[in-house]
Amino acid sequence: MESMQNLHVERSVSCDSEVSVYADAMPDIRAASDIESDECVEEDDDYYQSDSSDHKEETMHHLLHRDLDILTFLYGDNSVQYRRFAALDEIDVDLHIPIRFLDSIFADAWKVNKSEPLIVRLHLSSGSYIESSRIPAIAVFQPLNTKNFGFGCQIQKIIEKYLTQHWAQLYHEYENHCEKLSAQMEVEDMSSKCATSVAKLIDMGFEKTRAENALNIAGGHIIEASNLLLEHPDKCGPDVNLDKSAMGAEDTQLKHSNVTRDLNKSGLVKRQSSHPGGITKEKFWSYFKRTMSHVGSKSPSKSMEDLNLMPLQTKDGCDVQIAPSIADGFLVQLFRYVRQRIPTVNEYCVICDERHIFHSSAMLKPTVCQRELCVFAFQTLGVMANAAEDIATDAEVIDLLIHMTRLACKSSRRELIFDPFPTVVDPCNPSELLFNPKEKNFNAVQKVIDSIPAMDKMIGKSASLKRDMDATNPFMYPFVQWIITSNRSHIVKLPQEKQLPFMKTQHQFLLISSPPAKEMVFHEAKKQYNSTFAFHGSAIENWHSIIRQGLINASGTKFQVNGAAYGQGIYLSPNASTSMGYSQMVGYSNPKDKKSKTDGSRFLSGDNIRCIAICEVVLGKNLKKNQSIWVMPNPDYVCTRFFFVYENGTAPDSSVVTTDLKILEQLRQACNAI
């Protein structure tokens, strides 16, 4: 087994070319033979024609050689490494795909380390490469990110689906491209050589028309053309019709072979056979670099950060599931395909890679779709997150999610707002669903929720949590896992030093639900119109759905609760007092008005819980302001930023106004710090 090595390796193929023998070696002809000699040497190192007699020691497929070279030329030496298993005719190729283009918020939400590359490992046949009938094995990982790497699992499934659908025809696509490229390069090469050879023959004293005709007959070989002009000038006269378009390629080739056969019989020319149609490494790179320069391409390792985070569905009508061209090789195609898919992984099921259906816009965190086969695979094949580990690291967030789910399930409006309804596989019978949206059993769900112990009883039990839960109720642990993994928003408990003191609660969270594409739309609008902050009030029971499906324009729909007197859109307010009414906190007091009934616990207790959010909203003509009530009809122009929870009758300071310069500055600083 050979050790892992950097790709940039000098590879050379020696070849002993037989020296051409000429019967009449005139000095001018001998000088002209330099072109012919170089051509013969180059033709032995051919990217597209594998010749086992010339490469007895070589076990790596010729196209694999080429693809590795192109990948390093385009994306740098650090873009790929490989490990060969020569005795097994196998090779591991590691594509190092940088993800530094991701904002830190998105990287944290997707649990990826943006400071190190995403590694896609392909286990291939070294000798057969894409000609092999065996689809390569895939592994996706980050060296320092080893636990619950769901993002890597999703990328792996994306690649596996693509290869399963396209592997059989990849070689034929590549072969067709290579044939077209070979023909194009040959025409260009012949044109260039012909012009040079005609000039040399003219310098020797031959007439231009005769020189061109002789080169046509000799197939572009200057030595044969020279001998032909010397010994058979009548065959090269101006009256000879050598129009290839009229003769056809076969007639031209026949004329060339007949004449050269006659010349060989006369003893004038003896030359080794060659492959005029072969593309040498030197010729290929000369052509490749020239065409790259022609289209304004950048230097080799410069295009690693050029991703546009807009979903490609909105760009030129393209679909991110359509792979880039294979023109630059399979490895470059796959490298680009993965980079193309990364910004929109949240829009596709982590199992089947089919597009999610959203009520409004896409949500941030990737998850599984509602298809039963995907749910079974997600929950039984180890793709699902480990609830015990999440509780150990994000206990306050998991506690909040459980309370949101509990209150939505207990609500008198649960038929409407407990959406999505849980889809959980029965741990006692993995072929059946315990909870099924098609057969909603709210009482069964409520029974399991009520059995979940308080969060302070679950923390510190990472090793035994599942065992203890299973002993109490075997449905409890998989249900908690569903609560965690079905959440589509990035929620983080704010540390004390980053909390907003004017909100008067210790339960403060960062809440980001917008995916990269929506955030980009938002920031482009923000550059044009500027932005500000405003409150959004809604009952805690509604947030079970909001964090999974986003803030929606509920006006005129079944989700509308408070009317739409000011038009359709998402309702906001710069005044805390206004949004408190929507959050069902009328009559509640803030801690400065009376002693807080909270006990200082990290976790929530009971069902007397209220909440309010602060959103960032784009200003401009889209935002309709009606005194303290603002309405934004475009959901892409509203992004949640912070979430605040109150219990036991407490509430925020009703006098807080987000347009106050001091408050506004604190909010901007908090956003920038995050």
Summary of the structure (lengths in Angstrom):
residues: 674
radius of gyration: 35.0
end to end distance: 46.9
largest distance: 116.5
contacts: 2019
relative contact order: 0.08
helix: 45%
strand: 14%
